[in-house]
């Protein structure tokens, strides 16, 4: 069976921080919606905006993030 992987890109402003593939979309989207933050390369970011784009074969999820401000 040939499984089609779909891409998720994480952006800080216009810079792509991480691009990854997702197989189980239902689990991924549920987890993403339940969380306010995400950790990328050991740094925590607030999820700012989520855009989903469909073309004929692929689903691309673009997630915009901003750095988490830590109160000191």
N, C-alpha and C positions, 0 to 999 in steps of 0.2 A: 504494500500500500504506500503510495506516495503522499506524504503529508506536506501541505503548503505552509511554510512558516511566514508569519507576518511581522512587520517591523514596528517597534516603539522607539521614538526618539525623544530624548529629554533635552530641553533648551533652557539656557539662561540668557535672556535677551535674545540675540541672534546667534549665539554660540551653542553648538550641539555638544552637550556634556557626555551623553551616552546614547548609543544606538544598540538595541538588542532585539532578539526575535522572541515571539510568544506563540506557544502552541495551544494552550488552554485559555482562550479569551474570557470565558465566563468567570473563571476563578481570578484571573488577573484584574479584570475590571471591578469585580466585587471588592477585592482587596484594596485597589486604588481608591475607590469611592469611600471606603471606610476609614481611610487614612488622610491626615492633613499634611504629612511630611513624607519625604523619601530620602534615603541615604545613598549617595553616589560617591564612590571612591572615598569613603570614610568621612564625608562631609554631609551635614543634614540640610535639606532644602524644603521650603514650603511649596506645596503644589498651588500654582497661581491660576492656571487655565488648562483645560483638556480639550483638544480638537481631534475629531475622528474623521478621516477622509477615506472614502471608498472609491476604488476604480473597478474595472470589470473583474479583476481577479483578486486584488489585494485590499487589505484594510491597513491603513497607516494611522497610528495614534501619536499625536504630537502633544507633549506635555510641557508647558512652560512653568519654570520654577524660579524662585528667588531665594537667596541665602537666608537661613534662619538666623534671626538676631537673638543673641543670647544676652540676657540681662546679667550684668556683673555688679 
